Amino acid sequence: QARLVESGGGLVQPGGSLRLSCAASGSTLDDYAIGWFRQAPGKGREGIACISPIDGSTYHVPSVKGRFTIARDNAKNTVYLEMNSLKPEDTAVYYCAASNYSGSYYWQTYEYHYWGQGTQVTVSS
């Protein structure tokens, strides 16, 4: 069973950058499809990036593609979300999640079995 802990959130100005970390214990992260989700106030939780356990392929939704990058460091058993050119609409609680399913990537919350506690990202001047 994977236990996930996110870190790296905070307050940043528009155009700034942050790197979120998702550290795992209890399991090896490269055994799972890992997704980053976010939930803005009053909105549902949306998947924004995934990394495959099969070959490390990455997937990003159009709203973050070119600005955010998901990556995995197997030696540290950690998945990162590098966020650049941040916008106020990126303000949300960000979660990482791990899926037991055997495919490459998933976008729905119900497809993930383990979740971190979330980290707040606020983009404001």
Buried (B, 14 or more C-beta within 10 A) or exposed (E): EBEBBBBBBEEBEEEBEBEBBBBBEEBEBBEBBBBBBBBBEEEEBBBBBBBBBEEEEBBBEEEBEEBBBBBBEEEEBBBBBBBBEBBEEBBBBBBBBBBBEEEBBBBEBEBBEBBBEBBEBBBEE
